[in-house]
Amino acid sequence: MKKLILSLIGVVFAFATTAQVVVRGVTPEVIANNYEFTWADPGGGDWSCPDFLVPNTFVEAPIMFADDGTEGLNPQGNPLSAEACNGPLINDMTGHIAIVYRNTCEFGYKALQAQNAGAVGVIILNRDPEVVGMGGGAEGLNVTIPTVMLSSVDGATLTNEMANGEVVVFMGNKQNLFANDGGSSEEAALSPRYGSIPVAMANNNYSFQVGIEVYNFGSADNTFNVTASVDGPSGNVYTETVSSLVPTGDTLPIFNGNPSEFPLVAPGTWEEGDYTLTYTIAIDGQTDESDFDNVYTRNFSVTSMLSLAGQENGTLKANSFPSNATASYQTCMQLQDVYPSVTSGISGVYFAAQASDSILQDEEIIIDIFEWNDAWIDVSAGWAAITFDDLNQVGGGLYYPASNEENGQVVYAPLDNGVALADNQRYLACLTTYNPNIAFGYDNSLNYNANYGIYLQPISPLNIDGTQWYSGWTGVSALSLGLKIEENAGLEEIAEVSGSAFPNPATDMVTIDIDGEGAANVVVSDISGRIAFTNNVTLANGQSSFDISSLDNGVYMFNVTLENGSTSTFSVVKK
């Protein structure tokens, strides 16, 4: 059965219809958080689970592992017995929420086994650090208990705590459970336009909207105080508070153009470093009786690259590698902005690729920069109205990982030629592979769902198997594609620098000597043009040494590309 991972994000920002539906830890306090989830929605026609959109439809109970008696561990190191794929469960789950691992059988079958063993709900833990849609399969219509999915990361948080005692989870609709209760969700909080922005672009009048939709879950009408603040390397640069009366069951959308709105974040001067945007929701004169959903944060950086993803310790974040391809996979970052000068351009890209079989060496990764010239249509008319028919390639390159050690690691790839950027021109910067085992990195700590709903613009479109474009993975994702934007990129020819190797001829070790410093990519090919190997090196005083003993005797061409795009080509004789 094909995995139901792709999520076409709704074109109208409709947080109010699902805001009251939550999955949260109740006790102990260490797991008392709201968790991102998907749920078996009976509205899809393949489940008979309770409808979480109906107020007071919920279950709260201790969690327990399902156990069908199967011996051994699955590829993730979890017990096969907890996959609930091999017949009736052997443990009595009466009064418990079943914990079940995803892998080898249909979601509906797993949930039905737990239901037959007395479970009052099911939590399916994904094998990946994100959540995906769940089809009911052959048994979904027989499942009448609530069923949700959590990510592998959140699942581990819960299951690790089970070793210390009872863990209780709430899943369902919390409207009117408390008198005084307000909150929001990750999907309803605007993120800054970028997770990482170059200093020169930031100090070219960079600003962004902040906004969040607040929901009054409580049974009492209340006034809510909602604060947005931004803290940077030298302290606070922005703090604004909006206050408004919100009747029970109603929402407060705080977005530009609404009666309640925050001013733009526009400090004028941006200091290089890390920043945090924080939304805080409080009830005026009351204590929020369920405050798990009252604070939301977004981290971003003013740094040396442009990316939807954030940075961690100066490196592009890539902590999730979703994929659903059978033939090809193309994932892109949409770009439309104003740049510091007419000479600004893209000289190279940072990204991370991961092979499911861990075999990444010499796999071809295609880098494309397109002018996206299709007529502009916003997504309010539906995603199907967005077209990708007029893509004019203006730059690109190829990257071949030097070893399997690059699996899941952030690397840098220079473009064949720099690409000059025109103000307000739409671009797509894309990564493509024709190996379905390969996925590209995303930063799952950022969520652009609200940005998509408010700006009505594609953020990170992707194409699976060359046949269909999608709006993005769940959360309208933060693709870990960092654009190195420099002055004069695309307006100057790539410089050819001097280079040589010694000893030449060489037997085992060879040292390249280049007129340059720092990171470089070395591509070695034989006289027929076949690539023998690639290697990422760091030039110290222009030199780097590596082993060529595995090469057959003959003449080889060494093509060296420096991080600034300069190149050097020379031959080496292997004997």
Helices and strands as residue ranges (DSSP letters): G 15-17, E 21-27, G 29-31, E 38-39, G 42-44, E 58-65, G 80-83, E 97-101, H 107-116, E 121-125, G 140-142, E 147-150, H 152-162, E 168-173, E 182-183, G 186-188, E 196-198, H 199-202, E 212-216, E 222-232, E 235-246, E 251-254, E 273-283, G 291-293, E 295-303, E 311-312, E 315-316, E 329-335, E 344-355, E 365-372, G 379-381, G 383-385, E 391-399, G 404-406, E 410-420, E 427-433, E 438-440, H 449-455, E 462-464, E 468-470, E 482-487, E 499-502, E 509-514, E 518-526, E 531-539, E 543-547, E 554-562, E 567-574
